[in-house]
Amino acid sequence: MVESGKFLSDSNGRLDKLLSLKLGVSRNQVERLIKSGLVRVDGKVTTKPSYKLISGMSVEYTFVEAAKEDYSDIDIDIEKLYEDDDILVVNKPSGLVVHPAPSVKEPTLVDWLRKQNIRLSTISGQERNGIVHRLDKDTSGAILIAKSNFAHEKMSEQLQDRSMGRYYLAIINYPLKDNVIVDKPIARNPNNRLKMAIVAGGKEAKTAFAKVAKSKQDSELVAAKLFSGRTHQIRVHLSALNRYILGDGVYAPQKVKAKHRIYLHAYLMYFIHPRSGKRVEVLAPLFSDMKSYIKEKFDKGEDYERIENSYIKELFEDFDSFSTIS
């Protein structure tokens, strides 16, 4: 099936973004369309997805059905932790990108969801169907998917008022002195656009860290609770404590080379169910790499053996006992 069309741009912006909105398909599909020479701007073929359109420019396209996404070769094993008509919670593996983007060439979590024929909300647009929040590519753990627009709206509200959240587990390079709350603003690092940093005037950010267990060497298993949702928040706030997560190739000192993925895991998710109004808690088991490290480096009988729902929550019951850095 071949569909051709023509329209005048009614705003300024990237060609791939505006064409994606016009056709109602993903940016990945549009990118392939453009690079295949099937798009003309003011009568001239352009193969640059980032081409800057100006309002009033003429855009012609030939949309080939074969350019649609093919999910048949996606072979990803993802564990479902909770599912009903409105909500799905999965245990995202490390290395899996959450949603498609022009720079992403490998299959994503959204691709996997579509292959499973899981009904997804449409509020966030074609590329982010169902995605209420995100996890970094190398962070593993619980992530919530909205299967209906009703659920998506309700869960987005809970993200804002913090009635939905997650407790994280991380293995850091050196033990914390004590349980601590870091209350420092975060913004884009002015010297490195790939990193975030503590910046005066940045967005408000607050993280509580609780000690769980010290290894036989110097590393420590800690739990983290977020009071805000900034990019790289846990990693940036740990850097304020002169600590970093094992495997973090971005925030660790340059002399430290990552030998494995970052040991950061969204372990326990909680939210209010959008229909029943009941509190739901979902635990995402650690993946084998973190479990193997803990088994090898930590003494048997240590607190890590008590890592389970109630124990992690109990660590954060008395914030008055935490020191505060602001």
C-alpha positions in Angstrom: 0.0 0.0 0.0 1.3 3.5 -1.0 -0.1 6.7 0.3 1.0 10.1 -1.0 0.1 13.5 0.3 1.0 17.2 0.5 0.6 19.8 3.1 1.8 23.3 4.2 3.7 23.4 7.4 1.8 25.5 10.0 4.7 25.9 12.4 8.5 25.9 12.6 10.3 22.8 13.7 12.1 19.6 12.7 10.9 17.8 9.6 10.7 14.4 11.3 8.8 15.7 14.3 6.2 17.6 12.3 5.7 14.9 9.7 5.3 12.3 12.5 2.6 14.4 14.0 0.9 14.9 10.6 0.9 11.2 9.7 0.3 9.8 13.2 3.2 7.4 13.0 6.5 7.0 15.0 9.5 9.2 14.4 11.5 6.0 13.6 9.1 5.3 10.7 9.3 8.9 9.5 13.1 8.9 9.7 13.3 5.9 7.4 10.8 7.6 5.1 12.9 10.7 4.8 16.2 8.9 4.5 14.7 6.8 1.6 14.2 10.0 -0.4 10.4 9.9 -0.2 9.9 13.4 1.3 10.2 16.7 -0.6 10.3 20.2 0.9 9.3 23.0 -1.5 9.7 20.5 -4.3 13.2 19.3 -3.4 14.1 15.9 -1.9 15.6 16.1 1.6 17.1 13.1 3.4 17.8 14.9 6.7 15.3 14.1 9.4 16.5 17.2 11.3 15.8 19.6 8.4 14.3 22.8 9.9 10.9 23.5 8.5 9.6 27.1 8.4 5.8 27.8 8.6 4.4 27.9 5.1 6.8 25.5 3.5 5.3 22.8 1.3 5.9 19.1 2.3 5.2 16.2 0.0 5.5 12.6 1.1 5.1 9.1 -0.2 4.3 6.8 2.7 5.0 3.1 1.9 3.2 0.6 4.0 6.3 -1.6 4.1 8.0 1.1 6.2 5.8 0.3 9.1 7.4 -1.2 12.2 8.1 -4.9 12.2 8.3 -6.4 15.6 8.6 -10.1 14.6 12.4 -10.3 15.3 12.2 -8.7 18.7 13.5 -11.3 21.2 13.5 -9.8 24.6 12.5 -11.6 27.8 10.7 -9.2 30.2 9.1 -10.3 33.4 5.5 -9.0 34.1 5.2 -8.2 37.8 1.6 -6.9 37.9 -1.1 -6.6 35.4 -4.8 -5.7 35.1 -7.0 -3.8 32.6 -5.4 -0.5 33.3 -1.9 -1.1 34.6 1.1 -3.2 33.8 4.3 -3.2 35.8 7.4 -5.0 34.4 10.9 -5.6 35.6 13.0 -3.8 33.0 16.4 -5.3 32.2 19.5 -3.2 32.1 20.5 -2.1 28.6 16.9 -1.7 27.4 15.9 1.7 26.2 12.3 2.6 27.2 10.9 4.3 24.1 12.0 4.8 20.5 13.9 7.9 19.4 15.7 8.8 16.2 19.1 8.0 17.8 17.9 4.6 19.1 18.6 1.7 16.7 17.9 -1.3 18.9 14.5 -2.6 20.0 12.9 -0.7 23.0 10.5 -1.5 25.7 7.7 0.1 23.7 8.5 -2.1 20.8 8.3 -5.2 23.0 4.9 -4.0 24.4 3.6 -3.6 20.8 4.8 -7.0 19.8 2.9 -8.5 22.8 -0.2 -6.7 21.5 -0.7 -5.0 24.9 -3.2 -2.2 24.8 -1.4 1.1 25.5 -2.5 4.6 26.4 -2.1 7.2 23.7 -1.6 10.4 25.8 2.1 10.6 25.3 2.0 10.2 21.6 3.0 7.4 19.2 6.5 6.9 20.3 5.8 6.8 24.0 2.5 4.9 24.1 1.8 3.8 27.6 5.0 5.4 29.1 4.1 7.3 32.3 7.6 7.6 33.6 11.0 6.3 32.5 14.2 4.6 33.6 17.6 5.2 32.2 18.8 2.6 29.7 21.3 0.9 32.1 19.1 1.1 35.2 17.0 -2.0 35.8 13.8 -2.5 37.8 10.1 -1.7 38.1 8.5 0.5 35.5 4.8 1.2 35.2 2.9 1.1 31.9 -0.6 2.7 31.4 -2.9 0.6 29.3 -5.7 3.2 29.2 -5.8 7.0 29.0 -7.7 7.1 32.2 -4.9 5.2 34.1 -2.3 7.4 32.4 -3.9 10.6 33.6 -4.3 9.3 37.1 -0.8 7.9 37.4 0.7 11.2 36.0 -1.1 13.0 38.8 0.4 10.6 41.3 3.8 11.3 39.9 3.3 15.0 40.6 1.9 14.6 44.1 4.4 11.8 44.9 1.7 9.3 45.9 3.4 7.0 43.3 7.1 6.3 43.7 9.9 3.7 43.9 12.6 2.6 46.4 15.9 1.9 44.7 18.8 -0.3 45.6 22.3 0.6 44.6 25.8 -0.7 45.3 28.2 2.2 45.9 32.0 2.3 46.1 32.4 3.3 49.7 30.0 3.1 52.8 28.0 6.2 53.8 28.8 7.6 57.2 25.2 7.4 58.2 21.7 7.6 56.7 21.4 10.9 54.9 19.0 13.2 53.0 20.5 15.2 50.1 18.4 18.3 49.3 20.2 20.1 46.5 19.0 21.5 43.1 19.8 19.7 39.9 20.3 21.1 36.4 22.2 20.2 33.2 26.0 20.3 33.8 27.2 23.5 32.2 30.6 21.9 31.3 29.3 18.5 30.1 25.9 18.2 28.4 25.8 14.5 28.9 25.7 14.9 32.7 23.5 16.6 35.3 25.0 18.5 38.2 24.1 20.3 41.4 23.5 23.8 40.2 22.3 26.9 42.1 19.0 27.8 40.6 18.4 24.3 39.2 15.2 22.3 39.8 14.5 21.3 43.4 15.7 17.7 44.1 15.7 15.7 47.3 16.9 12.1 47.9 17.1 10.0 51.1 19.8 7.3 51.3 19.7 4.5 53.8 22.5 2.1 54.6 21.6 -1.6 54.1 24.8 -3.7 54.2 28.6 -3.3 53.9 30.5 -5.8 51.8 33.6 -7.7 52.8 35.6 -5.0 51.0 34.6 -1.3 50.8 31.4 -1.3 48.7 28.0 -0.9 50.3 24.4 -1.8 49.4 22.2 1.3 50.0 18.5 2.0 49.5 17.3 5.3 48.0 14.0 7.1 48.1 13.2 10.0 45.8 11.1 13.0 46.8 11.5 14.4 43.3 12.1 13.0 39.8 15.1 14.6 38.2 17.3 13.0 35.5 20.2 11.1 37.1 19.1 12.3 40.5 20.4 9.4 42.6 23.8 9.5 40.8 24.2 13.3 41.1 23.2 13.3 44.8 25.7 10.5 45.5 28.4 12.5 43.9 27.6 15.3 46.4 28.6 12.7 49.0 31.8 11.8 47.2 30.3 8.4 46.3 29.4 6.7 43.0 27.5 3.6 42.0 29.6 0.7 40.8 29.5 0.4 37.0 28.7 4.1 36.5 30.9 5.2 33.7 29.5 8.7 33.7 29.7 10.0 37.3 32.6 7.9 38.7 36.0 9.5 38.5 37.6 9.3 35.1 40.3 7.0 36.4 37.7 4.4 37.4 36.7 2.2 34.4 33.3 0.6 34.5 33.7 -3.2 34.3 29.9 -4.0 34.3 26.6 -2.2 34.0 25.6 0.3 36.7 24.3 -1.5 39.8 21.2 0.6 40.2 17.8 -1.1 40.5 14.2 0.2 41.0 13.3 -2.4 43.6 9.9 -1.5 45.1 7.1 0.5 43.4 4.1 1.8 45.2 1.0 3.6 43.8 -2.7 4.1 44.4 -4.7 2.0 42.0 -6.6 4.4 39.6 -9.9 2.6 39.9 -10.0 0.8 43.3 -8.2 3.5 45.2 -6.2 0.9 47.0 -2.5 1.1 47.6 -0.5 -1.3 45.5 3.1 -2.3 46.1 5.1 -4.3 43.5 8.6 -5.7 44.2 11.0 -6.2 41.3 13.5 -9.0 42.0 17.2 -8.2 41.5 18.7 -9.4 38.3 21.4 -12.1 38.3 24.4 -9.8 38.0 23.6 -7.8 41.1 22.6 -10.9 43.0 25.8 -12.6 42.1 27.9 -9.6 43.2 26.1 -9.5 46.5 26.4 -13.2 47.0 30.2 -13.0 46.3 31.1 -9.8 48.1 28.7 -9.7 51.1 28.8 -12.0 54.2 26.0 -14.4 54.5 23.6 -13.5 57.2 24.1 -9.7 56.5 21.1 -7.4 56.2 21.0 -8.0 52.4 19.3 -11.3 53.1 16.4 -9.3 54.6 15.9 -7.3 51.5 12.2 -7.6 51.0 9.2 -5.3 50.9 8.7 -4.4 54.6 12.4 -4.1 55.5 13.2 -1.6 52.8 10.2 0.6 53.8 11.2 0.4 57.4 14.6 2.0 56.6 12.8 5.2 55.8 10.3 5.4 58.6 12.2 7.8 60.8 13.6 10.7 58.7 14.4 12.6 61.9 17.3 10.2 62.4 18.8 11.1 59.0 21.4 13.8 58.6 20.6 16.4 56.0 22.9 18.0 53.4 21.4 21.1 51.7 
